[in-house]
Amino acid sequence: MPEIRRQLQSSIPSRTAVVYTLVAGAWIAFSDRLLAVVVDDPAMLVRFQTYKGWLFVLVTAVLLYFVLRRQVRLLEQKNRQLIRHEHQFHQLVDNAPLPILIQTQGTFAYLNKQALHLYGASAPEELLGASVLERVHPRHHEDVRKRLHLVNEQRQSLPVAEQTHVRLSGEQCLVELSAVPFTFLGHDGAVVFARDVTRQRRTEAVVQALLRNSPNLISVFDAQGRYVLVSTESAKAIGREADQIIGRTFADVLPETLANTFLRRTARIIAGERPLTVLDETGGANARRVLETSLFPVSWRDGRVELVGAIAMDVTQRTQDQKKLQAWHDLMQDIIHYDPSAIAVLDREMRHIHVSQRFLDDYGVTQEVLGRNHYEVFPDIPDKWREVHKRALQGEVLKSDDDVFIRSDGRVEYTKWLCRPWHDAEGVIGGIVLYTEVITPLKRVERELRDLNRKLENKVLERTARLAEANQELEAFSYSVSHDLRAPLRSIDGFSQALLEDYHDQLDEQGRDYLQRVRKASQRMGMLIDDLLKLSRVSRAELNPAPLNLSRMVEQIVATLRESGPGRAVTFIVEPDVMVEADPALLRIVMENLLDNACKYTRYVAKPRVVFGQRLVEGNQVCFLQDNGAGFDMAYADKLFTAFQRLHSAECYPGTGVGLATTARIIRRHGGRIWAEAEPEQGATFFFALSQDPGSA
C-alpha cells in the first residue's frame, strides 16, 4: 500500500499532465489553422470553433479515460503482486525455524511462531506492546538498554550475545540474540534473530561434567587425529593438561607407535563408519593394565565421518576375574567329567551343560551330548522321568533308592537316583542336576543277605524260645517279689495311718512328722515297685503293631488329664491325623508318660502350653511333644532316659524317675529312637521316630 500511494503521488499525475499538454497543444495549433483555411465566413467560423471546443472536450475525456484506465489496471496488478509478496514474506517469517521478532522503541511489535513458542505464549497479543525488558533476566537489563540504544538510535547492527530470558511461565532459558536496524510501521526498531540454546548449554555442561568426572579415558578427534575433546582421566594418562592436548594431533602427544596405531584405527572408523572395540595392554609386568577401547563415529559432514570418539575402560580386574571364572569352569568340568558317580547337569531347556564319563558309560551314550537336549539324546525316556524333571525345575528335590531301569537289550538294572534344582547367582532356578548310580550288584548282595538272614532267623527263633522260657520264670519271680513286698508295705502304711488317727493327741509334733515320713516312704516304695513291674512287663510284652491315629490317642489322653486336673488351664495343640505303625497299648504308655511329664513340668508357668505334631527331620517324619515348662540343662541329657535318674527335685516335681526309661524302652522295642532338646526355664521338646517295620524290631 505505501508503494501504490507513492505511485499515485508521482507517476500517474506527471504522465497524465504530459499527455494532456501534448494533445491540447497539438489540437490548438493545428485546429485553428485548418478551420481558417477551410471556412471563410466569420459566423460559420465561430460556430465551427464552438463545435471544435466541444469535440476537444470529448476527445480529451476519452483519452483521459483510456489513460487512467490503463494506469489503474497496472496499479491493481502491482497491488496484487505486492499483497502476494507480503503474504509470502509473512509465511516465510512466521514459519522460520528460528525465533524472529521485531522491536520498536524497546517493545515487542512482531513475533513469529517460534518466538511465541520461545516465550511460552499462545497468541501474539500476550506479548505485543510489552517491554522487551520484561522477558529479560534483571542481571542483563543494563546490557539490553545499551544494545537498544545502539540499534534504535545509532542504527548499528548488533553481534550475537547470550542472555537469560524469562518465559511467561517464569521458567528461565538461555538465548543467543543478534539484531539489525529496521523501520516498522514508521517507527525505528530492529529485527531480532534469536536461538534457544538452553538444551545445548545443558548438554555441554553434562559433557564437561562427564569429561571431568568419568573414570574412563574419553576423547574426540578428527580424521587427522587432532583432539577436539579430552577427559580429565585421558589427559592424566597422556601426562598433560587437557587444554595442552586439545588442538594437537596424536603425533604431538603420544608415542610414535601408539600414535600410528590410533591413526590406523581412526582410518578404519572413517572408512567403514562402524564402531570398533579392541583390547590393549599397557604398563610393565608389575603395573600391567588392560584397556578396552571403543571407537565410534561422532558426526558426519557431506556423507563423510568428521569426528571420531574413543572411550577406554580399565578392564584389568574384569579380565582377571574372567580368567579365574574360566579356570573354575574348566576345573568343574574336569571334576564332573572324571567323577566316579554318574552326574548330568542340565539347564532349564534340558540341554546338557556338564556330564560325567560315568554317566555316559552307564547309559551307553557314545555321541556328543553337551548343548543337546536330554530328550533328544534319550528319545525313549519314560514319561515318569519327564514328570520328575518338571517337578525338579519347579523347585522340588526328588529321589529314589530303588528304581528299575530297562536297557535297550532288555536287561533289567536297578538304580538309585537324586534329582534336584540348581540356582544361579540371583537365586533363580537355572536347571537341574541328576545323580544316578547303578545298584544291580548291591541288589544281588541283598538277595544273598536275605538268604543268610533266613538262616539266622531260625537260630533266633530257637534262642527266642529259650528266652521266652526265661521270661516266664522272671515274670513269676517278679509277681512273687511284688506280692511279698506289697503286703509289708501296706501294713507299714496302714499302721502308720492308724497311729496318726488314733493316737494323734498322745503324739507330739515330731512324732507325727516321723509317721508322715514313714507313710510317704512306704507309698513311694509302692510306686517304685509298680513302675519296676511296668518296666519289666514292657520288656516282655509281645508287640502287636497296627496302623494307629496317634493324634486321636493324644486327644483322648488330654481329655483324661483335664478331668483329673480341672483347676489347671493348659493349652493343648494337637496336629490332626498323625499316623504311625505301632502297638497301640504300648504307645499309649509312651504318650501318657510324655503328656503327664509336660503337664507336671508346666505347673509353675503362667500360661502352660503343650504342642503335639509331626515334622520332617533329616528326611524322616518324626513325632514331637513340646512344652514351655521348666526345661533342663542339655549337659545332663544322657541321664534323661535312665531309670531312677532325675534332673529336678522331687519336692517340686514328684515322681520315681522310671517313666522316661519305660518310654525309651518302648520306642526302642519299636526299632525307633527318642531324644530331647531343651533349655532351662525355656521348655523342652521330645522327639521320637518309629521303625518303618515295627514287627521286625
C-alpha positions in Angstrom: 0.0 0.0 0.0 2.8 2.6 0.5 4.1 1.8 -2.9 0.7 2.4 -4.5 0.4 5.7 -2.7 3.9 6.7 -3.9 2.9 5.9 -7.5 -0.3 7.9 -7.2 1.6 10.9 -5.9 4.3 10.8 -8.6 4.0 8.7 -11.8 0.3 8.9 -12.7 -0.2 12.7 -12.3 3.0 13.6 -14.2 2.2 11.2 -17.0 -1.3 12.4 -17.4 -0.2 16.1 -17.4 2.4 15.5 -20.1 0.0 13.6 -22.3 -2.7 16.2 -21.8 -0.3 19.1 -22.6 0.9 17.4 -25.8 -2.6 16.6 -27.1 -4.0 20.0 -26.2 -1.1 21.9 -27.7 -1.4 19.9 -31.0 -5.1 20.4 -31.2 -4.9 24.2 -30.6 -2.0 24.6 -33.0 -3.5 22.7 -35.9 -7.3 23.0 -35.5 -7.5 26.8 -35.8 -5.3 26.9 -38.9 -7.3 24.2 -40.6 -10.6 26.0 -39.9 -9.2 29.3 -41.2 -8.2 27.6 -44.4 -11.5 25.7 -44.9 -14.1 28.3 -43.6 -14.2 31.9 -44.9 -17.5 33.0 -43.3 -16.7 34.5 -39.8 -20.1 33.5 -38.4 -19.6 30.0 -39.6 -16.0 30.1 -38.3 -17.3 31.0 -34.8 -19.8 28.2 -34.9 -17.2 25.7 -36.0 -14.8 26.9 -33.3 -17.6 26.1 -30.8 -18.0 22.7 -32.2 -14.3 22.3 -32.1 -14.2 23.2 -28.4 -16.8 20.5 -27.5 -15.0 18.0 -29.7 -11.8 18.8 -27.8 -13.5 18.2 -24.6 -14.9 14.9 -25.8 -11.6 13.7 -27.2 -9.8 14.8 -24.1 -12.3 12.9 -21.9 -11.9 9.7 -24.0 -8.1 10.0 -23.9 -8.2 10.6 -20.2 -10.5 7.6 -19.7 -8.2 5.2 -21.6 -5.0 6.6 -20.0 -6.4 6.5 -16.5 -8.0 3.0 -17.1 -4.6 1.6 -18.2 -2.8 3.2 -15.2 -5.4 1.8 -12.7 -5.1 -1.7 -14.2 -1.3 -1.5 -13.8 -1.7 -0.3 -10.3 -4.1 -3.1 -9.4 -1.8 -5.7 -10.9 1.1 -4.3 -8.9 -1.1 -4.2 -5.8 -2.0 -7.9 -6.1 1.7 -8.7 -6.6 2.6 -6.7 -3.5 -0.1 -8.4 -1.5 1.1 -11.8 -2.7 4.7 -10.9 -1.9 3.7 -9.6 1.6 1.8 -12.8 2.3 4.8 -14.9 1.2 7.0 -12.8 3.4 4.8 -13.3 6.4 4.6 -17.1 5.7 8.4 -17.2 5.4 9.0 -15.3 8.6 6.2 -16.9 10.6 7.3 -20.4 9.7 11.0 -19.7 10.0 12.8 -22.4 12.1 14.4 -19.8 14.4 12.6 -17.2 16.6 12.3 -13.8 14.8 10.8 -10.7 16.4 10.6 -7.0 15.8 11.0 -4.4 18.5 10.3 -0.7 18.2 11.1 1.7 21.0 12.0 -1.2 23.2 8.6 -3.0 22.9 7.5 -6.1 21.1 6.0 -5.1 17.7 6.0 -8.5 15.9 6.8 -12.2 16.9 6.8 -15.2 14.6 5.6 -18.6 15.8 9.0 -19.8 17.0 9.3 -16.5 19.0 5.9 -17.1 20.6 7.0 -20.7 21.4 10.3 -19.4 22.9 8.4 -17.3 25.5 5.6 -19.8 26.0 2.9 -17.6 24.5 -0.2 -19.0 22.7 -1.1 -15.7 20.9 0.8 -12.6 19.8 -1.5 -10.4 21.9 0.1 -11.8 25.1 3.4 -10.0 24.2 2.7 -7.3 21.6 3.3 -3.8 23.2 5.0 -5.3 26.2 8.5 -4.1 27.1 11.4 -6.3 26.0 12.9 -5.9 29.5 10.0 -7.9 31.0 11.2 -11.0 29.3 14.9 -10.5 30.2 16.5 -11.5 33.5 17.3 -8.5 35.6 21.1 -9.1 35.5 21.0 -8.4 31.8 18.9 -5.2 31.9 21.7 -2.8 31.7 23.3 -4.6 28.8 19.9 -4.7 27.0 19.4 -1.0 27.4 22.8 -0.3 25.8 22.1 -2.6 22.9 18.6 -1.0 22.3 20.3 2.4 22.2 22.8 1.3 19.6 20.3 -0.4 17.3 17.3 2.1 17.7 19.1 5.4 17.8 22.5 4.9 16.3 21.2 2.3 13.8 24.0 -0.2 14.3 23.8 -3.9 13.8 24.3 -5.9 17.0 26.6 -9.0 17.2 25.5 -12.3 18.8 25.1 -12.1 22.6 23.9 -14.7 25.1 21.3 -13.7 27.7 18.9 -15.3 30.2 15.3 -14.7 29.3 12.2 -15.5 31.2 9.2 -17.3 29.7 5.6 -16.3 30.6 5.5 -19.3 33.0 8.5 -18.0 34.9 10.9 -20.6 33.6 14.3 -19.3 32.6 16.1 -20.1 29.3 19.4 -19.2 27.6 19.0 -17.3 24.3 21.5 -16.2 21.7 20.4 -12.9 20.0 21.6 -10.7 17.1 19.8 -7.7 15.7 19.8 -5.4 12.6 18.1 -1.9 12.4 14.6 -1.9 10.8 11.8 0.6 10.4 8.5 -0.9 11.1 5.2 1.0 10.6 7.0 4.3 10.7 8.9 3.5 13.9 12.6 2.9 14.2 13.4 -0.5 15.7 15.2 -3.7 14.9 14.7 -7.2 13.6 16.0 -9.6 16.3 17.1 -13.1 15.5 17.1 -15.5 18.5 18.1 -19.0 19.2 17.2 -21.1 22.3 20.5 -22.6 23.5 19.2 -23.9 26.8 19.4 -27.6 25.9 22.7 -27.1 24.1 24.2 -25.4 27.2 22.9 -28.1 29.4 24.3 -30.8 27.1 27.6 -29.0 27.1 27.6 -28.9 30.9 26.8 -32.6 31.1 29.5 -33.4 28.6 32.0 -31.2 30.6 30.9 -32.9 33.8 31.3 -36.3 32.2 34.8 -35.4 30.9 35.8 -34.1 34.3 34.4 -36.9 36.5 34.3 -40.1 34.3 36.8 -42.7 35.4 37.2 -43.8 31.8 39.5 -42.3 29.2 37.3 -40.3 26.8 38.4 -38.3 23.8 37.1 -37.0 20.5 39.3 -36.3 17.5 39.1 -35.6 13.8 40.2 -37.6 10.8 43.7 -36.2 11.1 44.0 -37.3 14.7 43.6 -33.8 16.1 42.0 -33.7 19.6 38.7 -31.9 20.0 37.6 -33.1 23.5 39.7 -34.8 26.2 38.5 -36.1 29.6 40.5 -35.5 32.8 41.5 -39.1 33.1 42.5 -39.3 29.5 44.7 -36.2 30.0 46.3 -37.8 33.1 47.1 -40.9 31.1 48.8 -38.8 28.4 50.6 -36.8 31.0 49.4 -33.3 30.1 46.7 -30.9 31.0 43.5 -31.1 28.8 44.0 -27.6 27.3 47.5 -28.6 26.3 46.1 -31.5 24.3 43.1 -30.0 22.6 44.0 -28.9 19.1 47.1 -31.1 18.9 47.4 -34.4 17.0 48.3 -37.9 18.1 51.9 -37.4 16.9 52.2 -34.4 19.2 51.3 -36.0 22.5 51.6 -39.8 22.0 54.5 -42.1 21.4 55.0 -42.8 17.8 53.9 -46.4 17.8 50.7 -45.6 19.8 50.0 -42.6 17.6 50.3 -44.7 14.4 48.0 -47.3 15.9 45.3 -44.8 16.7 45.6 -43.2 13.2 45.1 -46.6 11.6 42.0 -47.3 13.8 40.7 -43.8 13.1 41.0 -44.5 9.4 39.1 -47.8 9.8 36.2 -45.9 11.5 36.1 -43.2 8.8 36.2 -45.8 6.0 33.6 -48.2 7.5 31.6 -45.9 9.7 31.2 -48.8 12.2 32.2 -48.9 15.9 35.4 -50.8 16.8 36.3 -52.4 20.1 39.9 -53.5 20.9 41.9 -54.6 23.9 45.2 -53.0 24.7 47.8 -54.0 27.3 49.9 -51.2 28.9 52.5 -50.9 31.6 55.2 -53.2 32.8 55.0 -56.6 34.4 54.3 -55.1 37.9 51.9 -52.4 36.6 50.2 -54.2 33.8 46.8 -52.8 32.7 44.2 -54.0 30.2 42.2 -51.3 28.5 39.1 -52.0 26.4 38.8 -49.2 23.9 35.7 -48.5 21.8 36.0 -46.2 18.8 32.9 -44.9 17.0 31.8 -42.2 14.6 30.6 -39.0 16.3 29.5 -36.6 13.5 29.2 -36.6 9.7 29.5 -33.8 7.1 28.6 -34.3 3.4 28.2 -38.0 3.9 31.7 -38.5 5.5 32.7 -39.1 9.1 34.0 -35.8 10.5 34.8 -36.7 14.2 35.6 -40.0 15.9 35.1 -40.7 19.6 37.1 -43.1 21.8 36.2 -44.5 25.3 38.9 -46.6 27.0 37.9 -48.6 30.2 40.3 -50.3 32.6 39.2 -53.9 32.5 42.2 -55.4 34.2 40.2 -56.7 37.1 37.4 -57.9 34.9 39.9 -59.7 32.6 41.5 -61.4 35.6 38.0 -62.4 37.0 37.1 -63.8 33.7 40.2 -65.9 33.6 39.6 -67.1 37.1 36.0 -67.9 36.2 37.1 -69.8 33.1 39.6 -71.7 35.2 37.0 -72.6 37.8 34.6 -73.6 34.9 37.3 -75.9 33.4 38.1 -77.3 36.8 34.4 -78.1 37.5 34.2 -79.6 34.0 37.1 -81.9 34.8 35.8 -82.8 38.2 32.4 -83.7 36.9 33.8 -85.5 33.9 36.0 -87.7 35.9 33.8 -88.1 38.9 33.2 -91.8 39.7 29.4 -91.1 40.0 27.0 -90.7 37.1 26.3 -86.9 37.0 24.4 -84.8 34.5 23.9 -81.0 34.8 21.1 -79.5 32.6 19.7 -76.1 32.1 16.0 -75.0 32.1 15.6 -76.1 28.5 17.0 -79.6 29.5 20.2 -79.0 27.5 23.3 -80.8 28.8 25.9 -78.4 30.4 28.1 -80.9 32.1 28.1 -84.7 32.1 30.5 -87.2 33.8 32.1 -90.0 31.9 30.4 -92.5 34.3 27.0 -91.1 33.2 27.9 -91.7 29.5 29.2 -95.2 30.3 26.3 -96.3 32.5 23.7 -95.3 29.8 25.7 -96.3 26.8 26.0 -92.9 25.3 28.7 -92.6 22.7 27.7 -89.4 20.9 28.4 -85.8 21.9 25.8 -84.5 24.4 26.9 -81.1 25.5 24.5 -78.5 24.3 22.0 -81.1 23.2 18.5 -81.6 24.6 18.2 -84.5 27.1 15.1 -85.9 25.4 16.9 -85.8 22.0 19.7 -87.9 23.4 17.2 -90.3 25.1 14.1 -90.2 22.9 12.6 -93.3 24.5 12.7 -91.9 28.1 9.6 -92.9 30.1 7.0 -90.2 30.9 7.7 -90.6 34.6 11.1 -89.1 34.1 9.7 -86.2 32.3 7.4 -85.5 35.3 10.4 -85.8 37.7 12.4 -83.3 35.6 9.4 -80.9 35.5 8.9 -81.1 39.3 12.6 -80.5 39.9 12.5 -77.4 37.7 9.7 -76.1 39.9 11.9 -76.5 43.0 11.3 -80.0 44.3 14.1 -82.4 45.3 13.2 -85.9 44.3 15.0 -89.2 45.0 14.7 -93.0 44.8 16.8 -95.6 46.5 15.4 -98.5 44.4 14.3 -97.9 40.9 14.2 -100.1 37.8 15.9 -99.3 34.6 15.5 -101.4 31.5 18.3 -101.2 29.0 17.9 -101.3 25.3 18.9 -105.0 25.2 16.2 -105.9 27.7 18.4 -106.3 30.7 16.9 -105.1 34.0 19.1 -102.8 36.0 18.4 -101.3 39.5 19.3 -97.7 40.0 19.5 -95.2 42.9 19.0 -91.5 41.8 18.6 -88.0 43.1 17.2 -85.1 41.0 17.4 -81.6 42.4 17.4 -78.0 41.0 20.4 -75.7 40.9 20.2 -71.9 41.3 22.0 -69.1 39.6 23.6 -66.0 41.3 20.2 -64.3 41.6 18.7 -67.3 43.3 16.6 -68.3 40.2 16.4 -72.0 39.3 18.7 -72.4 36.3 18.2 -76.1 35.7 18.6 -79.5 37.4 21.4 -81.8 38.5 20.8 -85.6 38.1 22.8 -88.1 40.2 22.4 -91.7 39.4 24.0 -95.0 40.5 23.5 -98.5 39.1 23.0 -100.7 42.2 22.3 -104.0 40.4 25.4 -105.7 42.2 24.1 -104.4 45.5 20.7 -105.9 44.8 22.4 -109.2 44.2 24.2 -108.9 47.5 20.9 -108.0 49.2 19.4 -111.3 48.0 22.3 -113.2 49.3 21.9 -111.4 52.6 18.2 -112.2 52.8 19.1 -115.9 52.4 21.6 -115.6 55.2 19.0 -113.8 57.3 16.5 -116.6 57.0 19.1 -118.9 58.3 19.8 -116.6 61.2 16.1 -116.2 61.9 15.8 -119.9 62.5 18.6 -119.6 65.1 17.0 -116.6 66.6 13.7 -118.5 66.9 15.4 -121.2 68.9 17.0 -118.6 71.2 13.8 -116.7 71.4 12.0 -119.8 72.7 14.6 -120.2 75.4 14.4 -116.5 76.2 10.6 -116.8 76.5 11.0 -119.6 79.0 13.4 -117.4 81.0 11.0 -114.5 80.8 8.2 -116.7 82.2 10.4 -117.6 85.1 11.3 -113.9 85.5 7.7 -112.9 85.4 6.8 -115.5 88.1 9.7 -114.2 90.2 8.5 -110.6 89.7 5.0 -111.4 90.7 6.3 -113.2 93.8 8.5 -110.3 94.7 5.7 -107.8 94.1 3.3 -109.8 96.3 5.8 -110.4 99.1 6.9 -106.7 99.2 3.4 -105.1 98.8 1.9 -106.8 101.9 4.6 -105.4 104.4 4.4 -102.0 102.8 0.6 -101.9 103.1 1.0 -102.9 106.7 3.5 -100.2 107.4 1.4 -97.6 105.6 -1.9 -98.8 107.3 -0.5 -98.9 110.9 1.2 -95.6 110.4 -2.1 -94.0 109.4 -3.9 -95.8 112.4 -1.3 -94.3 114.8 -1.8 -90.8 113.3 -5.6 -91.1 113.6 -6.0 -93.0 116.9 -3.1 -91.5 118.9 -2.9 -88.1 117.4 -3.3 -86.3 120.7 -0.7 -88.5 122.5 2.0 -87.8 119.8 3.9 -84.6 119.7 4.6 -82.7 116.5 7.9 -84.5 115.9 6.3 -87.9 116.3 3.5 -87.1 113.9 6.1 -85.9 111.4 8.0 -89.2 111.7 4.9 -91.2 110.9 4.1 -89.0 107.9 7.6 -89.6 106.6 7.1 -93.4 107.1 3.9 -93.3 105.1 5.4 -91.3 102.3 8.4 -93.6 102.1 6.2 -96.7 102.0 3.9 -95.2 99.4 6.9 -94.2 97.3 8.2 -97.7 97.7 4.9 -99.0 96.3 5.1 -96.6 93.3 8.7 -97.8 92.6 7.5 -101.4 92.7 4.7 -100.6 90.3 7.0 -98.8 87.9 9.6 -101.5 88.0 6.9 -104.1 87.3 5.6 -102.0 84.4 9.1 -101.6 83.0 9.6 -105.4 83.3 6.3 -106.1 81.5 7.2 -103.6 78.8 10.3 -105.5 78.1 8.5 -108.9 77.9 5.2 -107.8 76.3 4.5 -109.0 72.8 4.4 -106.4 70.0 1.2 -106.2 68.0 1.8 -103.3 65.5 -1.1 -101.9 63.7 -2.0 -98.6 61.9 -2.6 -96.0 64.6 -4.0 -92.5 64.6 -1.7 -91.0 67.2 -3.5 -87.6 67.2 -6.7 -89.2 68.2 -5.0 -91.1 71.1 -3.3 -87.9 72.3 -6.7 -86.1 72.3 -8.2 -88.9 74.5 -5.3 -88.7 77.0 -5.6 -84.9 77.1 -9.3 -85.2 77.9 -8.5 -87.6 80.8 -5.8 -85.2 82.1 -8.3 -82.3 82.0 -10.8 -84.3 84.0 -8.2 -85.3 86.6 -6.9 -81.7 87.0 -9.9 -79.4 86.3 -8.2 -76.5 88.1 -5.4 -76.1 85.5 -5.8 -74.2 82.2 -3.3 -75.9 80.0 -3.4 -75.1 76.3 -3.1 -78.3 74.2 -2.4 -78.0 70.4 -2.7 -81.3 68.6 -1.8 -81.7 64.9 -4.6 -83.8 63.3 -4.2 -87.2 61.6 -0.6 -88.1 62.7 -0.5 -91.8 61.6 2.1 -94.4 62.8 2.5 -98.1 62.7 2.9 -99.3 66.3 1.5 -101.4 69.2 -1.5 -99.3 70.5 -1.2 -100.4 74.1 2.5 -99.7 74.4 2.3 -96.4 72.5 -0.4 -95.3 74.9 2.0 -95.7 77.8 4.5 -93.6 75.8 2.1 -90.8 75.2 0.7 -90.9 78.8 4.2 -90.6 80.2 5.2 -87.7 77.9 1.9 -85.8 78.4 2.0 -86.4 82.2 5.5 -85.0 82.3 4.5 -82.0 80.1 1.7 -81.1 82.5 3.9 -81.8 85.5 6.8 -79.5 84.4 4.5 -76.6 83.3 2.7 -76.3 86.7 4.6 -73.2 87.6 4.2 -71.5 84.2 1.6 -68.7 83.9 0.3 -69.8 80.6 1.2 -73.5 80.1 1.2 -74.7 76.5 1.7 -78.2 75.1 2.0 -78.9 71.3 1.9 -82.3 69.6 2.7 -82.8 66.0 4.9 -84.2 63.3 7.8 -82.7 61.3 10.5 -83.7 58.8 13.9 -84.2 60.4 16.8 -85.3 58.1 14.4 -86.6 55.5 12.3 -88.7 58.0 8.9 -88.0 59.6 9.4 -87.5 63.4 6.7 -87.1 66.1 7.3 -84.4 68.8 5.8 -83.2 72.0 6.7 -79.6 73.0 6.0 -77.7 76.3 7.0 -74.3 77.7 7.8 -75.6 81.2 10.9 -76.0 83.4 13.1 -77.5 80.7 16.6 -78.9 81.7 20.3 -78.5 81.0 21.4 -80.4 77.9 24.6 -81.3 79.7 22.6 -83.9 81.6 20.5 -85.1 78.7 22.3 -88.5 78.7 20.7 -89.3 82.1 17.2 -88.4 81.0 16.1 -91.9 79.9 17.9 -93.9 82.6 15.8 -95.4 85.4 15.8 -93.6 88.8 17.7 -90.6 87.3 16.0 -87.3 88.0 17.0 -83.8 86.8 14.6 -81.9 89.1 13.8 -82.1 92.9 11.1 -84.5 94.0 9.6 -81.8 96.2 8.8 -79.5 93.2 8.1 -82.2 90.6 7.2 -85.6 92.3 7.9 -88.9 90.5 10.0 -92.0 90.5 12.3 -91.4 87.5 11.2 -94.6 85.8 8.6 -93.1 83.3 11.0 -91.8 80.7 13.1 -95.0 81.0 9.9 -97.0 80.2 9.1 -94.7 77.3 12.6 -95.1 75.8 12.4 -98.9 76.2 9.0 -99.0 74.3 10.4 -96.8 71.5 13.5 -99.0 71.2 11.3 -102.1 71.1 9.6 -100.5 68.0 13.0 -100.1 66.4 13.0 -96.4 66.8 14.8 -93.7 68.9 13.8 -90.9 71.2 15.7 -87.8 72.2 15.0 -84.4 73.7 16.1 -80.7 73.2 15.6 -78.2 76.0 16.9 -75.1 77.8 16.4 -74.3 81.5 13.1 -72.4 82.0 12.5 -72.4 78.3 10.6 -75.7 78.0 11.5 -79.0 76.4 10.7 -80.8 73.2 10.7 -84.7 73.0 11.2 -86.3 69.6 10.7 -89.9 68.7 10.8 -91.8 65.5 9.5 -95.4 65.0 10.8 -98.0 62.6 9.2 -98.4 59.2 8.8 -102.1 60.1 7.9 -102.3 63.8 7.3 -106.1 63.7 11.0 -106.7 62.8 12.4 -104.8 65.8 
